[in-house]
Protein backbone atom coordinates (compact mmCIF):
# COMPACT_ATOMS: atom_id res chain seq x y z
CA UNK A 1 0.00 0.00 0.00
CA UNK A 2 3.02 2.29 0.19
CA UNK A 3 2.61 2.98 3.90
CA UNK A 4 6.18 4.24 4.06
CA UNK A 5 4.96 7.39 2.32
CA UNK A 6 2.64 8.32 5.20
CA UNK A 7 3.75 10.85 7.80
CA UNK A 8 5.60 9.13 10.71
CA UNK A 9 2.87 10.16 13.18
CA UNK A 10 0.19 8.72 10.88
CA UNK A 11 2.17 5.48 10.66
CA UNK A 12 2.48 5.38 14.48
CA UNK A 13 -1.28 5.70 14.96
CA UNK A 14 -1.91 3.23 12.11
CA UNK A 15 0.24 0.61 13.85
CA UNK A 16 -1.38 1.38 17.19
CA UNK A 17 -4.89 1.06 15.71
CA UNK A 18 -4.04 -2.24 14.08
CA UNK A 19 -2.60 -3.58 17.30
CA UNK A 20 -5.73 -2.60 19.22
CA UNK A 21 -7.83 -4.30 16.53
CA UNK A 22 -5.89 -7.53 17.18
CA UNK A 23 -3.93 -7.66 13.93
CA UNK A 24 -1.58 -10.69 13.91
CA UNK A 25 1.92 -9.90 15.14
CA UNK A 26 0.99 -6.39 16.30
CA UNK A 27 1.21 -5.32 19.91
CA UNK A 28 0.42 -1.76 20.97
CA UNK A 29 3.43 0.03 22.43
CA UNK A 30 2.79 1.87 25.66
CA UNK A 31 2.59 5.56 24.74
CA UNK A 32 2.97 4.61 21.06
CA UNK A 33 0.79 7.46 19.82
CA UNK A 34 1.14 10.03 22.62
CA UNK A 35 2.75 12.64 20.35
CA UNK A 36 -0.47 13.00 18.34
CA UNK A 37 -2.95 13.56 21.18
CA UNK A 38 -3.73 17.21 20.33
CA UNK A 39 -4.32 16.33 16.65
CA UNK A 40 -6.99 13.76 17.45
CA UNK A 41 -10.75 14.07 17.10
CA UNK A 42 -13.73 11.76 17.51
CA UNK A 43 -16.70 11.67 15.14
CA UNK A 44 -20.01 9.87 15.52
CA UNK A 45 -21.88 8.52 12.52
CA UNK A 46 -25.63 8.94 12.84
CA UNK A 47 -28.37 7.08 10.96
CA UNK A 48 -29.28 10.38 9.25
CA UNK A 49 -25.82 10.60 7.65
CA UNK A 50 -24.47 13.32 9.95
CA UNK A 51 -21.02 13.05 11.52
CA UNK A 52 -20.94 15.30 14.59
CA UNK A 53 -17.47 15.88 15.99
CA UNK A 54 -17.47 14.86 19.66
CA UNK A 55 -13.90 15.81 20.68
CA UNK A 56 -11.37 18.07 18.98
CA UNK A 57 -7.67 18.48 19.91
CA UNK A 58 -6.05 21.85 20.62
CA UNK A 59 -3.63 21.64 17.67
CA UNK A 60 -6.67 21.22 15.42
CA UNK A 61 -8.32 24.30 16.92
CA UNK A 62 -5.26 26.27 15.71
CA UNK A 63 -5.44 24.84 12.16
CA UNK A 64 -9.22 25.11 11.78
CA UNK A 65 -9.44 28.41 13.64
CA UNK A 66 -12.11 27.26 16.08
CA UNK A 67 -13.23 24.37 18.25
CA UNK A 68 -15.36 22.18 16.02
CA UNK A 69 -17.08 20.06 18.67
CA UNK A 70 -20.65 19.40 17.54
CA UNK A 71 -19.81 20.62 13.99
CA UNK A 72 -20.82 18.14 11.26
CA UNK A 73 -17.60 16.64 9.84
CA UNK A 74 -19.53 15.71 6.67
CA UNK A 75 -19.96 19.42 5.83
CA UNK A 76 -16.25 19.75 5.00
CA UNK A 77 -16.74 17.59 1.89
CA UNK A 78 -18.52 18.09 -1.43
CA UNK A 79 -21.09 15.37 -2.20
CA UNK A 80 -18.85 13.16 -4.43
CA UNK A 81 -15.99 13.28 -1.90
CA UNK A 82 -18.39 12.62 0.98
CA UNK A 83 -19.68 9.47 -0.76
CA UNK A 84 -16.09 8.22 -1.05
CA UNK A 85 -15.32 9.18 2.54
CA UNK A 86 -18.38 7.24 3.71
CA UNK A 87 -17.18 4.20 1.74
CA UNK A 88 -13.76 4.51 3.40
CA UNK A 89 -15.37 4.65 6.85
CA UNK A 90 -17.52 1.60 5.96
CA UNK A 91 -14.37 -0.32 4.94
CA UNK A 92 -12.69 0.67 8.20
CA UNK A 93 -15.71 -0.45 10.23
CA UNK A 94 -15.96 -3.77 8.37
CA UNK A 95 -12.27 -4.56 8.90
CA UNK A 96 -12.17 -3.09 12.40
CA UNK A 97 -8.93 -1.35 11.43
CA UNK A 98 -7.73 2.16 10.53
CA UNK A 99 -8.14 3.74 7.09
CA UNK A 100 -6.37 6.81 5.70
CA UNK A 101 -7.48 9.59 3.36
CA UNK A 102 -5.04 12.05 1.83
CA UNK A 103 -6.76 15.41 1.54
CA UNK A 104 -6.20 19.01 0.60
CA UNK A 105 -7.47 21.39 3.28
CA UNK A 106 -8.59 24.71 1.77
CA UNK A 107 -9.52 28.13 3.07
CA UNK A 108 -12.30 30.26 1.55
CA UNK A 109 -9.67 32.36 -0.27
CA UNK A 110 -8.04 29.26 -1.80
CA UNK A 111 -5.00 28.71 0.42
CA UNK A 112 -4.18 24.99 0.64
CA UNK A 113 -2.54 22.53 2.99
CA UNK A 114 -1.88 18.86 2.31
CA UNK A 115 -2.93 16.51 5.11
CA UNK A 116 -3.70 12.93 6.04
CA UNK A 117 -6.81 11.89 7.94
CA UNK A 118 -6.66 8.55 9.70
CA UNK A 119 -9.95 7.10 10.97
CA UNK A 120 -10.38 3.96 13.05
CA UNK A 121 -13.50 2.53 14.71
CA UNK A 122 -13.78 2.87 18.47
CA UNK A 123 -15.05 -0.11 20.44
CA UNK A 124 -17.50 1.55 22.81
CA UNK A 125 -20.92 0.99 24.33
CA UNK A 126 -23.54 0.77 21.54
CA UNK A 127 -25.66 3.42 23.27
CA UNK A 128 -22.98 5.99 22.30
CA UNK A 129 -23.45 5.22 18.59
CA UNK A 130 -20.82 4.46 15.98
CA UNK A 131 -17.74 6.49 16.87
CA UNK A 132 -14.42 6.82 15.10
CA UNK A 133 -11.12 8.15 16.33
CA UNK A 134 -9.51 10.46 13.81
CA UNK A 135 -6.08 12.00 13.32
CA UNK A 136 -5.61 15.13 11.22
CA UNK A 137 -1.93 15.24 10.24
CA UNK A 138 -0.73 18.27 8.26
CA UNK A 139 1.91 17.54 5.61
CA UNK A 140 3.98 20.63 5.12
CA UNK A 141 3.24 23.31 7.61
CA UNK A 142 0.18 25.21 8.71
CA UNK A 143 1.84 28.49 7.68
CA UNK A 144 0.58 27.79 4.14
CA UNK A 145 -2.89 28.74 5.38
CA UNK A 146 -1.74 32.23 6.34
CA UNK A 147 -3.76 32.19 9.56
CA UNK A 148 -7.02 31.57 7.70
CA UNK A 149 -9.54 28.90 8.74
CA UNK A 150 -9.92 25.60 6.91
CA UNK A 151 -13.37 25.47 5.28
CA UNK A 152 -13.18 22.54 2.83
CA UNK A 153 -11.50 19.15 2.61
CA UNK A 154 -10.95 17.68 -0.86
CA UNK A 155 -9.99 14.03 -1.26
CA UNK A 156 -6.76 13.15 -2.99
CA UNK A 157 -6.45 9.42 -2.33
CA UNK A 158 -8.01 6.73 -0.15
CA UNK A 159 -6.15 3.96 1.63
CA UNK A 160 -8.63 1.47 3.11
CA UNK A 161 -7.62 -1.48 5.29
CA UNK A 162 -7.41 -4.90 3.66
CA UNK A 163 -10.88 -6.43 3.34
CA UNK A 164 -11.49 -9.44 5.54
CA UNK A 165 -13.30 -12.58 4.47
CA UNK A 166 -16.70 -12.84 6.17
CA UNK A 167 -16.62 -15.48 8.92
CA UNK A 168 -19.77 -17.26 7.72
CA UNK A 169 -18.49 -17.66 4.15
CA UNK A 170 -17.19 -20.99 2.81
CA UNK A 171 -15.35 -21.43 -0.43
CA UNK A 172 -16.54 -24.42 -2.43
CA UNK A 173 -14.71 -25.56 -5.53
CA UNK A 174 -16.44 -27.90 -7.96
CA UNK A 175 -14.34 -29.60 -10.64
CA UNK A 176 -16.47 -30.95 -13.44
Secondary structure, DSSP 8 states (H G I E B T S, - for coil): --GGGS-HHHHHHHHHHHHHTT-TT----TTTTGGGGGGEEEEEE-TTS--BEEEE-HHHHHHHSS--TTSBGGGGS-HHHHHHHHHHHHHHHHHTS-EEEEEEEE-TT--EEEEEEEEEE----GGG-EEEEEEEEESS-GGGGTT----EEEEEEEE-------TT--------
